[in-house]
């Protein structure tokens, strides 16, 4: 029997874990280097005083992409993790007192929108059908394939998608499209918010990105039992069973290149030889820290960064029946909120607030008669702001907003708190400038031509994770690993 080819994966986030498992199934001897003391990346967890929160992602869509990794390795995914469909998916709160419940059933959701806003239900249903059609037309080309290989464009599905580009909305913004589809500003705002799923601006991002809502409304939104950190835990368990070696608390220092080929990774005083290297680390930091002597593709690395987040993890005394597991409290001035985010690099005084309470679904995530609030406010990436002042002002504004809209003094309910800013997010996850999704998708170029999943200059070097093609979020990180798998095939 021949000697197994060696692969080194840098980073044990979702993409890196999936890539490691896929390569192990191919017979590679895989080593994963992770600077943190546990796997997960942005999908890790926070604990304090009996409260448990997921660090980042909170809503699961396209769970079949996770299952696919286990099935590929001849494992039953249900032996590793489980999930269940959410209903309702989310509750939307507006300053005028409107509350829209996003039911899992599309027709019921459309009727709810009509009842609460007067927006005809057929407008909502037509929109959901439109984004479903766009998704089916474009998924193979833009999500499941490398856009940087000629053979991708030789498929009939690619010709069909490219021929329909004007019709799928690449030349007008999400907001402009929403204004042409809906009559009520609250409904426009509800669907505009899906730009934030990849850290973008609905007033600039191409309307094609409305497809981000398709999995949630047309295919189903899910909760991973035990919380989202159970997903990387399951992938870690799978990879370990397949013989993948994990080095935690180990920081990659340099990717070694010889004669135009990646040949190893240096960590501390050790060199790990490799036939294949996959970086799940932010692509900008991969080039700047691990490949300082290699020319970087500036056309993609200099794309504007996505937004980040200011996150409060609040342990809250009491329960709030008005709230669902997922809740959005909208800004009363969405254009001004995004002007602050993308032009002033600050947080507007009346920001949109997202609250996820996993205690609603997992009783063990908070003590009795308490709730664990994951409170996320869209924030600019770090560019040298005074984050202490921003945190202080935003916390005051958010508590005032929630107290007003929920008609109770929220401050008196908070019994423990953890906070993360773009600065600490960058330090914890090595996300360049704390940008949660790499580059923003505020133009056609940055939306569809992110950094490829392979190096065009260095053989044997590949990239996965949210900072490269096809983008951020658990489903797209899983797809980046799948694309590498296919490239190696």
C-alpha positions in Angstrom: 0.0 0.0 0.0 1.3 3.4 -0.9 2.0 6.2 1.5 -0.9 8.6 2.1 -0.7 12.1 0.7 -0.4 14.7 3.5 -2.8 17.6 3.9 -2.6 20.4 6.4 -5.7 22.5 7.2 -5.1 25.9 8.9 -8.1 26.7 11.1 -10.8 24.5 12.6 -13.8 26.6 11.7 -16.8 25.0 9.9 -15.1 25.1 6.5 -11.8 23.7 7.8 -13.5 20.9 9.6 -15.6 19.9 6.6 -12.5 20.1 4.3 -10.5 17.9 6.8 -13.2 15.3 6.9 -13.6 15.3 3.1 -9.8 14.9 2.6 -9.6 12.1 5.2 -12.3 10.3 3.2 -10.1 10.5 0.2 -7.3 8.8 2.0 -5.2 11.9 3.0 -3.3 12.0 6.2 -4.8 15.3 7.6 -3.5 17.6 10.3 -5.5 20.6 11.4 -3.8 23.5 13.1 -6.0 25.7 15.3 -4.8 28.7 17.3 -7.7 28.4 19.7 -8.1 25.7 22.4 -11.2 24.1 20.7 -12.8 23.8 17.2 -15.6 26.0 15.9 -14.2 29.3 14.7 -17.1 31.8 14.8 -19.5 29.0 15.7 -17.9 28.4 19.2 -19.7 29.3 22.5 -19.7 31.6 25.5 -20.5 30.6 29.0 -20.9 32.7 32.2 -22.8 32.3 35.5 -24.9 29.4 34.3 -25.8 31.0 31.0 -24.8 29.6 27.6 -24.7 31.4 24.3 -23.5 30.6 20.8 -20.7 33.0 19.9 -21.9 33.8 16.5 -24.2 32.0 14.0 -27.7 31.3 15.4 -30.0 30.3 12.5 -29.5 27.1 10.6 -30.5 26.7 6.9 -29.7 24.1 4.3 -28.8 21.4 6.9 -28.5 18.9 4.2 -25.1 20.4 3.4 -23.9 19.2 6.8 -25.5 15.8 6.4 -23.7 15.5 3.1 -20.3 15.4 4.8 -21.3 12.6 7.1 -23.0 10.6 4.3 -19.9 11.0 2.1 -18.0 9.4 4.9 -20.5 6.5 5.3 -21.8 7.8 8.6 -25.4 8.5 9.7 -25.5 12.2 10.5 -28.2 11.6 13.1 -25.7 9.7 15.2 -23.8 13.0 15.5 -26.3 15.8 15.6 -29.9 16.6 15.2 -32.0 19.6 14.2 -35.6 20.6 14.1 -37.6 23.1 12.0 -38.6 26.4 13.5 -42.1 27.8 13.6 -42.3 30.7 13.9 -39.0 31.6 12.3 -38.7 35.2 13.6 -40.7 38.1 15.0 -40.3 41.6 13.6 -40.9 44.6 15.8 -41.4 48.2 14.5 -41.5 51.5 16.3 -45.1 52.1 15.3 -46.1 49.0 17.3 -46.4 46.6 14.3 -45.3 43.1 15.1 -45.0 40.6 12.2 -44.6 36.9 12.9 -42.7 35.1 10.2 -44.5 31.7 10.1 -42.7 28.7 8.6 -45.6 28.2 6.1 -45.2 30.8 3.3 -48.9 31.3 2.7 -49.5 31.8 6.4 -46.6 34.3 6.5 -47.9 36.2 3.5 -51.3 36.4 5.2 -49.7 37.7 8.4 -47.9 40.4 6.4 -51.2 41.5 4.7 -53.0 41.5 8.0 -50.4 43.7 9.8 -49.3 46.0 7.0 -51.9 45.9 4.2 -49.3 44.6 1.8 -51.2 42.2 -0.5 -50.2 38.6 0.3 -49.8 37.8 -3.4 -46.9 40.3 -3.5 -45.1 38.4 -0.8 -45.8 35.1 -2.4 -44.6 36.3 -5.8 -41.4 37.6 -4.2 -40.7 34.2 -2.6 -41.4 32.5 -5.9 -39.0 34.9 -7.7 -36.1 34.3 -5.3 -36.7 30.6 -5.4 -36.4 30.7 -9.2 -33.3 32.9 -9.0 -31.7 30.5 -6.5 -32.4 27.4 -8.7 -31.0 29.2 -11.8 -27.8 30.5 -10.1 -26.9 28.0 -7.4 -24.8 25.6 -9.5 -22.8 28.4 -11.1 -22.4 30.9 -8.3 -22.5 28.7 -5.2 -21.5 25.2 -6.0 -18.7 25.7 -8.5 -15.4 27.5 -8.8 -15.9 30.7 -10.8 -12.2 30.7 -11.6 -12.1 27.6 -13.7 -12.9 27.6 -17.5 -14.7 24.3 -17.3 -17.3 25.8 -15.0 -18.5 28.0 -17.9 -18.7 25.0 -20.4 -21.8 23.6 -18.6 -25.2 24.3 -20.1 -26.4 25.5 -16.6 -23.7 28.2 -16.7 -24.8 29.4 -20.1 -28.4 29.6 -18.9 -27.5 31.5 -15.7 -25.3 34.0 -17.5 -27.9 34.6 -20.2 -30.4 35.5 -17.4 -28.1 37.9 -15.5 -30.1 41.1 -16.4 -33.3 39.4 -15.3 -32.0 38.2 -11.9 -31.1 41.7 -10.9 -27.4 42.3 -10.9 -27.8 45.9 -12.1 -30.1 47.3 -9.4 -29.9 47.4 -5.6 -31.9 45.2 -3.3 -33.7 48.3 -2.0 -34.7 49.5 -5.5 -36.0 46.0 -6.3 -37.9 45.9 -3.1 -39.5 49.3 -3.8 -40.7 47.9 -7.2 -42.1 44.8 -5.6 -43.8 46.1 -2.4 -45.8 49.1 -1.4 -45.3 49.1 2.3 -42.0 50.4 3.7 -42.1 47.9 6.6 -42.2 45.0 4.2 -39.4 46.5 2.1 -37.3 46.9 5.2 -38.0 43.3 6.3 -36.6 41.9 3.0 -33.8 44.5 2.8 -32.4 43.2 6.0 -31.1 40.0 4.2 -28.2 42.1 2.9 -26.9 41.9 6.4 -26.6 38.1 6.2 -23.3 38.7 4.4 -22.4 42.0 5.9 -23.6 44.2 3.0 -25.7 47.3 2.4 -29.2 46.8 0.8 -28.9 50.3 -0.8 -25.8 49.2 -2.7 -25.8 45.4 -2.9 -27.2 43.9 -6.2 -30.8 42.7 -5.8 -29.7 39.1 -6.6 -28.8 38.9 -3.0 -32.5 38.7 -2.1 -32.0 35.0 -2.7 -30.4 34.9 0.8 -34.0 34.8 2.1 -34.9 31.8 0.0 -33.6 29.0 2.2 -35.2 30.5 5.3 -38.7 31.1 3.8 -39.0 28.4 1.1 -36.8 25.6 2.4 -37.1 26.0 6.1 -35.2 27.5 9.0 -33.9 25.2 11.7 -32.4 24.9 15.1 -29.5 22.6 15.8 -30.3 20.8 19.0 -28.0 21.8 21.7 -27.2 25.0 19.8 -25.1 25.9 16.8 -21.8 25.0 18.4 -23.0 21.4 18.2 -22.4 21.5 14.4 -18.6 22.0 14.6 -18.5 19.6 17.5 -20.1 16.9 15.4 -17.7 17.6 12.5 -14.8 17.5 14.8 -15.9 14.2 16.2 -16.3 12.8 12.6 -12.9 14.1 11.5 -11.3 12.6 14.6 -12.8 9.2 14.0 -11.5 9.4 10.4 -7.9 9.8 11.8 -7.5 13.6 11.4 -4.9 14.9 13.9 -5.8 18.2 15.6 -3.2 20.6 17.0 -5.0 23.1 19.3 -3.3 26.1 20.7 -0.9 26.0 17.7 -0.6 29.1 15.5 0.6 28.8 11.9 3.6 31.0 11.3 4.4 30.5 7.6 3.2 28.6 4.6 6.4 27.2 3.0 6.7 27.4 -0.8 9.3 25.8 -3.0 9.4 26.1 -6.8 5.9 27.5 -7.0 4.3 24.8 -4.8 3.1 24.8 -1.2 5.2 22.2 0.6 4.5 22.7 4.3 3.4 24.8 7.2 5.7 26.2 9.9 4.4 26.2 13.5 6.7 27.4 16.3 9.9 25.2 15.9 8.2 22.5 13.8 7.5 22.2 10.1 4.6 20.1 8.9 5.2 18.8 5.4 2.2 18.7 3.1 1.2 17.9 -0.4 -2.0 20.0 0.0 -2.5 23.0 2.2 -6.0 24.4 2.9 -6.3 27.8 4.7 -9.5 28.3 6.5 -8.0 31.4 8.0 -9.1 34.8 6.7 -7.7 35.2 3.2 -6.2 38.6 3.8 -4.3 37.5 6.9 -3.3 34.3 5.1 -1.4 36.3 2.6 -0.1 39.0 4.9 1.0 36.8 7.8 1.7 33.4 6.3 2.8 34.3 2.7 4.6 37.7 3.2 7.0 37.0 0.4 4.4 36.0 -2.2 2.5 38.5 -4.3 -1.1 38.8 -3.3 -4.1 39.3 -5.6 -4.9 42.9 -4.8 -8.0 43.0 -6.9 -9.8 40.8 -4.4 -7.9 41.5 -1.2 -8.5 45.2 -1.4 -12.3 44.9 -1.8 -14.1 46.8 0.9 -14.6 44.8 4.1 -18.0 43.6 5.2 -19.7 45.0 8.3 -19.1 43.4 11.7 -21.1 43.2 14.8 -21.3 44.5 18.3 -22.6 41.7 20.5 -23.9 41.7 24.0 -24.4 38.3 25.7 -26.9 39.1 28.4 -28.1 36.9 31.2 -31.6 38.1 31.8 -33.8 37.6 34.8 -37.4 36.7 34.0 -39.1 35.5 30.8 -40.6 37.4 27.9 -43.5 35.6 26.3 -43.7 38.4 23.6 -40.4 37.3 22.2 -39.7 34.3 20.0 -36.3 32.5 19.7 -35.4 34.9 16.9 -36.4 38.6 17.1 -35.7 41.8 15.1 -36.3 45.3 16.4 -36.0 47.5 13.4 -34.4 51.0 13.2 -37.0 53.7 12.4 -34.5 55.1 9.8 -32.9 52.3 7.9 -31.1 54.5 5.3 -29.5 56.5 8.1 -28.4 53.3 9.9 -26.6 52.1 6.8 -25.1 55.5 6.1 -23.5 55.4 9.5 -22.3 51.8 9.0 -20.8 52.2 5.5 -19.8 55.9 5.3 -19.3 57.2 8.9 -18.0 53.8 10.2 -20.1 54.2 13.3 -23.3 52.8 14.9 -26.5 54.9 14.4 -28.3 56.1 17.6 -31.3 54.0 16.6 -29.8 50.7 15.4 -31.6 47.6 14.3 -31.3 45.0 17.1 -31.4 41.2 16.7 -32.1 39.1 19.8 -31.7 35.3 19.8 -32.8 33.4 22.9 -31.9 29.8 22.7 -33.4 29.2 26.1 -36.8 29.2 24.3 -35.6 26.0 22.5 -33.1 24.6 25.0 -34.1 24.9 28.6 -30.6 24.2 29.9 -29.1 27.3 28.3 -30.1 29.5 31.2 -31.1 29.1 34.9 -34.7 28.7 35.8 -36.8 31.9 35.3 -34.0 33.4 33.2 -33.2 33.8 29.5 -30.0 34.0 27.6 -30.1 37.0 25.2 -27.7 37.1 22.3 -28.0 40.8 21.3 -26.4 41.6 17.9 -26.2 45.2 16.5 -24.7 45.7 13.0 -21.4 47.5 13.4 -18.8 48.7 10.9 -15.5 46.8 10.7 -12.7 48.1 12.7 -10.9 51.1 11.3 -9.4 52.6 14.5 -12.7 53.7 16.1 -13.0 54.4 19.8 -14.8 51.2 20.6 -15.1 51.9 24.4 -17.2 55.0 23.6 -19.2 53.3 20.9 -20.0 50.4 23.2 -21.1 52.7 26.0 -23.3 54.8 23.8 -24.8 51.9 21.9 -25.6 49.9 25.0 -27.5 52.9 26.4 -29.4 53.4 23.1 -30.2 49.7 22.8 -31.5 49.4 26.3 -33.6 52.5 25.9 -35.0 51.2 22.6 -35.8 47.7 23.9 -37.3 49.1 27.2 -39.6 51.4 25.1 -40.7 48.7 22.7 -41.1 46.0 25.3 -42.5 48.4 27.9 -40.3 47.3 30.7 -36.9 48.5 32.1 -34.5 46.0 30.5 -31.5 47.3 32.5 -33.0 45.9 35.7 -33.3 42.5 34.2 -29.6 42.1 33.1 -27.8 40.1 35.7 -24.6 39.1 33.8 -23.0 40.4 30.6 -20.3 39.6 28.1 -19.5 41.9 25.2 -17.6 41.5 21.9 -16.6 44.3 19.5 -15.0 44.1 16.0 -11.7 44.4 17.8 -12.2 41.4 20.0 -13.8 39.5 17.1 -10.7 40.0 15.1 -8.5 38.9 18.0 -10.6 35.8 18.7 -11.3 34.6 15.2 -8.5 36.2 13.1 -11.1 37.9 10.9 -9.4 40.8 9.2 -10.6 44.1 10.7 -13.3 42.1 12.5 -15.3 41.9 9.3 -17.6 38.9 9.8 -17.9 38.0 6.1 -14.6 39.0 4.5 -15.4 41.4 1.7 -18.8 43.2 1.4 -21.1 42.3 -1.5 -21.9 45.9 -2.4 -21.0 45.5 -6.0 -21.2 42.9 -8.8 -17.5 42.3 -8.6 -17.3 41.7 -4.8 -20.6 39.8 -4.7 -19.8 37.3 -7.4 -16.0 37.3 -7.8 -14.6 36.8 -4.3 -11.2 35.2 -3.9 -11.0 31.8 -5.5 -10.8 28.5 -3.5 -7.3 27.9 -4.9 -4.2 29.9 -5.4 -3.6 30.9 -9.0 0.1 31.2 -8.3 1.0 28.5 -5.8 0.2 24.9 -6.6 -1.3 22.8 -3.8 -2.7 25.8 -1.9 -6.4 26.1 -1.4 -8.8 28.4 0.6 -12.1 27.8 2.3 -14.3 29.6 4.8 -16.3 32.8 4.8 -13.7 35.2 3.4 -13.5 33.4 0.0 -15.9 32.0 -2.6 -18.8 31.5 -2.3 -19.1 33.6 0.9 -19.9 33.7 4.6 -22.3 31.8 6.8 -22.3 28.1 7.6 -23.9 26.8 4.3 -21.5 28.7 2.1 -18.5 27.7 4.2 -19.5 24.1 3.8 -19.8 24.7 0.0 -16.3 26.2 -0.1 -15.0 22.8 1.4 -17.0 20.9 -1.2 -15.6 23.0 -4.1 -12.0 22.2 -2.9 -13.0 18.5 -2.7 -14.1 18.7 -6.3 -11.0 20.6 -7.4 -8.8 18.0 -5.9 -10.8 15.3 -7.7 
